[in-house]
Every structure is written in C-alpha cells, then in structure tokens.
Amino acid sequence: MALPIGYPLRNLAHRRLRTGLTVVVIALVVIATTLFLGLVSSLRRTLVSSGSPDNLVVLRKGSDNDGSSQLPLEAYQALRFFDGVAKDGQGEPLVSPELVVQPFFFTADGGRENVLVRGVEAQALGVHDEVRIAEGRMFEPSKGEAVVGRGVASRYLGAELGQEMRFGRGRWKIVGILESGGSSFESEVWVDARELAADARRAIPYSGLRLKVAPGADRDALIRRIEDDSRWTLGAKPETDYYAKQAESANLFYVLVVGLAVLAGIGAVFGATNTMYAAVQARTAEIGTLRALGFPRSAVLQAFLFESMALAGLGLVVGVAISVPLAFAVSQALGGIGFGMSTFSTSVITLRVGGFDIAIAGILALAIGLGGGLAPAWRAAQLRPVEALRKG
Amino acid sequence: MIRFIPFVWRNLLRNKLRSLLTGSAIMLAISLVCVLRTMPDGFDQFLNSLAKNSRISIHNTAGIVYGMPYAYLARVRTVPGVVAAASWSWFGGAVDRDKGVGFPNFAVDADSIGVVFEDLGIDPAAIEHFRTHRDGALVGRQTMKRNGWKVGDEITLGSTVYPVDLTFRISGEIPEDRDPRMWFQRVYLEEALKAQGIQADQVGMIWARIDQAELVPGVMKQIDDMFRNSEAETESETEKSFFQNFFGVLEGLIVVVMIVTWLVTACIVFIAANTASMAVRERLRELAVLKAIGFNWRLLFGTLLAEATLLSTVAGACGALLSLGLTRILANQAAANPAMGPLSGFVVTNWLLVQALFIAFFIGIISGVVPSFGAARRSVATTLREVF
C-alpha cells in the first residue's frame, strides 16, 4: 500500500522556508546550466547548420577560413568544367566564385568588429540554396548595393533595410535582408564581387569558390581531382565539414559547461540531501506512526523520494521559467552574442535556451532529486517504528 | 570571544554529515566562482598589461585586412615623437597545411621590431641574431612549448595566403608564457614572393613606439592627418584600445560568464542559509536554556554567526584550492584551442583567491544573520513553552 501523493507534497508546503531555499538553490543551478548550455548549443547550431553536404568549399590549401585565401582566376575557369559539378537550368555550372573581406563594422555601443563581407556573383543564390532574401531584394551589381544577414542588420549601426552605411572604402545601400535558417550566413554581408574587389584594392578578385556537386556524382573523386591538380595548391572540402571545423572552437566551452553543470549539480545534491535529512529528522515520530499503522518500508521510501523529486522538479520549473526569458533578454540587450576569434570574422549568435538544453537541465534536476533524496529516504525507511515513536 | 571558538567548532561537529554536505557544496561553488572569474579577470589583466606602454597601432580605417602601402612606414618614422616603427603583415603560415594555421605569424621589420617591442624583454642577443639572419625568427614561448621547439631549430611554414613555403631558423624566444606570436623578416618573404613574380608592397599594420605618453594623442593625429584623402586612410590607436577592439567581440561571452558567476554565488548564499536555519531551529531549546542561565543574546548571536562564517570560510578556502586544480585541466584544454583569446588563460591569481575567501566569509555572515538573530532574540519563555 502506497502513501497518497498528497502526503509528500503537503510536507513540502509545510516547511515553507526550507523548501523555498532548496528550490531556489536548484533553480539557480538550473539557470546557470541552461544559460551556459544554451550559449554552446546556440553557437553550434549556428555553425553546424551552415552549409550543405552537396557543396564544396574550395580555398587555397591550408586556409581554414575564406578571408585569408586567394584563388587564381584560371583555377576558377578550369574548375567550372570539371566533371561532377552541378549545372543549373540554363546549363551554367553551379560554381560561385567569392571574395571575402572583413572590414570594420560598428555596434551601437561603439564596439568595432570584423564582419565577413562576401563578394558574390549571379550564381551565388543557386549554389547557396539555403540562403534566401527574406526582405527587400538581391543587390544589383555595380550600384553600391548590399544585402545583409539578419544578425548583421540587428547588431550594427546603419545596417537595417533601406539605410545607407559605410564600410570598407565606400558607402553601401542596404537593399535586402538574408536569412538562412539561423546559420552563419546571417552574420554576413553580400555585395557584388567586383565592387568589393575594387573597394578592397584586390588584384585577384576571388578568395575562394563554392560549388555544388551534381546529384549522383562522386563527391570524393571531385575533391581529389581539385586537390591533386598540380597547377594550384587548392584544398576542397564539403561545406558542412568546413563549418563543423569552425564549430570545434566551441569544444572548450563544452568542457567548461559540463564541468560547471556537474560541480554545481553535486553542490545542489548536497543541499537537497541536507533538506531531506532535516525533513526525515523532524518527522521521525510521524514515520513511526505511519509504520505502526501498517505502511510498509517501501511506501515510506517512495514518499520521501517523491518529496525530493518534487523539490527538484519545482526547482527545474522555476529555473527554466527564469532562464528562457533571461537568455532572450541578454541576447536582445547585446544585439546577439559575438563569437569567432578563430576565423577573424564575427558570428552573431542568438542566445536561446532550447529544448535540448532544457532536457539536459531536466536530467540534472532529476539526478539532484534522486541523489539528494536517496540517502535520507533510505534512513526514513529503516527507522524502527517503536524507537521512532519514542523519539517524538 | 576567542574562548568561544572551541564551542563554535564543537557545534559544527555535532551534525558532522550536515556540516560536511554544506561545506562540500560551498567548496564546489566557490571553486566554480574562481574558475569562472579567471575569464573576465584574464581579459582585464591582458588589457592592463598593455596600458603601461605608449605603443600605437596604425592601420587602414576600413579594416585590418585592407592594408596600407609599405611606404607609409618610412613616413611614420619621420613624425616627431616616434622612437621607432615596424610594419607587421599576416603570413598565415602553417606547419602542416592540412591542419591549418596553428599560431599567428607575421612578417616584420627586423631592424626596428626589437626597439618597438623592447618591453617584451627579449634577449638582446636573440634580437641581434634575428636582425642579422635573413631566415631568423622570434617565437612566443607558448608556441615554442606547444610545438616542442628550441632556439636554433629549423622550421618550415607553408603560407595559406601566398603560394610560398618558408624555412626559418629560430633566433630566440619572446619570453612570455602565453604569447603565441611568431615574427620573421619581411625581406625574406619579399624575396620569396619576388621569385614568384608577386609584388609585396602592402603591410597590414604599423606599430610605432612613442616614449612620452603626453605626445601620443598628437602623434596619432599627425599620422592620421598625413594620410587623409589618400588611397589608404589610416586610423591610429593605442595598443590597449587596439586589443580592446580586437577582442571586443568576446564581450557578450563575458556578460554571460558574469551572470553565471553571480548565479553560482547566489547559490552558495542559499545553501548556507538553509543549513544555518536548520542548525538554529534544532537548537532552540538549548539556546533558551543558555539564555535562561544568564548568557546574553548578543553572545549567542555571535557564536551562531561565527558558526556559519567558520564553516563557509573553511569551505571557501578548500574551494579556492580546488579551483587551482580545475583551472590547470582547463588551461590544458584551452591550449589546443585559441578561439577564446585572452579569456582562456584560466589563471587563478592570488588576488582572485583572496576575493574568493572574502566572498565565502561574507556569505557565511549573510546566511547566518537572519536565522541567528531571530533565534537569539526569541523570548525564553515562548521557546521553553513551545518545546517542553
């Protein structure tokens, strides 16, 4: 026979101060963990979701970012006609030559950041099929027009649709907003490749190219052919690998977050254990009575474990209820979290505490509830009715 | 008051399990606070270490990647107040092109770089060797260690910017544990590029040393005015301002780290307060008896407060020690991953340790005040009536 569920819950309500303090501790641990976890997963989401597995990034061998590479024009001309390169409806190869430059952009609070400006040509939207113009229109070449990613528009001065802004040597009119499902293209600005090359005084107009592999073609064979061509030292890799490599910079954060969650979690377990021990101690006579009435040890064990789990559950709910809007507020206040020391260009990350982060926090809370309740509940169950009653 | 310390200690040991659990929780939390605080602290320290010198950075107003003509260097040197100036260009050299660029390496002007960066404390013999050997290189200690290089070693870097591979002989070390930079001679790169028919007439940045701090604003203005309305307009700024901007992108991360630090600190307050309230509640009867036999409430309040404070301070000290170990693990992880720049040094300074002890001490006091005060002021008659 089990004790009614109302019993542990009422017990929590009875000792308000102690329950409240423990719930606050667990909630704080949940907030800290979800906030940090949210940061890492937002960063990973941004980078890992970028690019398509059918696309290849071709750069000078060894370049791990667009910005520091240069690509000879002849290489572009030759690569367009390699076997395995996809073609669009008109039979044009889906090869997008691109020039990446990182001029200064300025945030509202005076920060100066290197923003990735991608000079592209007509094929760009065909190759980057995840990128679309969400508002406004695509730029027209040689008119000083630019389209900016969603993250750029909200972070930098003068980068909103319809505004005119200075970057590089010139002035640019913002005619459209790019969206790519939250991936890193939303931290970029796209302009005409030739205009950008002129602005940056680059003799070689391209830093690299992106190409789409034809459906059914052997991607690895194409990569080998590009890399083995002895005329140029080029490196090719799937776009998804390229961004995944950049996401590695988040690994250190993972170590930090996991360490934080584990240590803070253990701390919270200790706190919960204290509370539950105190609860058992205060209710010794009551437990004796229950046992004398015929409730088995297992019922007492269950009741106390449930009490502890309810404590943790409450902490989880309170924590998540605070951390989700907190993350949103922080992200809004800062215009997105900037990241990207390794690539010399800023990724604007929207800090969001998502379902995955909450699930992990849920597991943590569950562990805190179990860990904190187990020993005290066991002690309660082991109490001998006669002695327990005498103590009261 | 001192003679009551054994009494306080005994009280702590009465419920060993509880004290141990609370102490451990506080210890873990304090160690986390220490670890997290190393991140913004390392950033501040890095910037402050730069505030001492009056070096300025000159670069294109449009961005660092925009570059300037090499000829600017000679003109910067003519500005009164400039002691020495050296150019600085990104080479993007990688030990293994498949693994990418592992550390920043720059082509610099060998004749003046040693003077411009005199404060780095590079061995004059090493600078002399660097200056007189075309293939010489000065390498930051961090990069030396990570690659297992020694002075005199020969290393080859393949550029990811230019189509050249260059072989260097290490002239000496930049003696700073966390310095990853490598410098080599600009002329060496120029020659290699010339052999390929590439003209190298641009530089990324110019560093100039100005010895009199009061001249700095004037010199910066004069330099920027000199290049106004030219192909490459310049922006001069102090070294501190340059790095503040360069790493400014990390500001958002720092904010999140700070928030988390505060949350963990608040956690400790509540854990400690919970324990203090339990300890006091259990002892209501005993406190009433003590008051009844003549101890005044201030003394009882003091001992209860001391109990909470002692526990929290001892636990805080253990936590501070634990953080030393934790940061060592993190620093090893971070060494393989330069993405966080000066945030990832994870060095717990003595000052941070002292602060952690103070945090623990004050948390003990704060957490003990409310329950202890209530208990100590409770009327004897009420308490005894309730509990007997």
Interface residues (C-beta under 8 A of the other chain):
Chain A: L17 R18 L21 T22 V24 V25 L28 V29 I31 A32 L35 F36 L39 R60 K61 G62 S63 D64 G67 S68 S69 Q70 V101 Q102 P103 F104 G111 R112 E113 N114 F167 G168 R169 D199 A200 R201 T233 G235 K245 E248 S249 A250 N251 L252 V255 L256 G259 L260 L263 A264 I266 G267 A268 F270 G271 T273 N274 T275 Y277 A278 L326 V330 L334 G336 I337 G338 F339 G340 M341 S342 F344 T346 I349 L351
Chain B: L17 R18 L21 T22 S24 A25 I26 L28 A29 S31 L32 V35 L36 T61 A62 G63 I64 V65 Y66 G67 W90 G92 A94 R97 D98 G100 V101 G158 S159 T160 V161 Y162 P163 E231 N245 F247 G248 V249 L250 E251 G252 L253 V255 V256 I259 V260 L263 V264 A266 C267 F270 I271 A273 N274 T275 S277 M278 L326 L330 Q333 A334 N337 P338 A339 M340 G341 S344
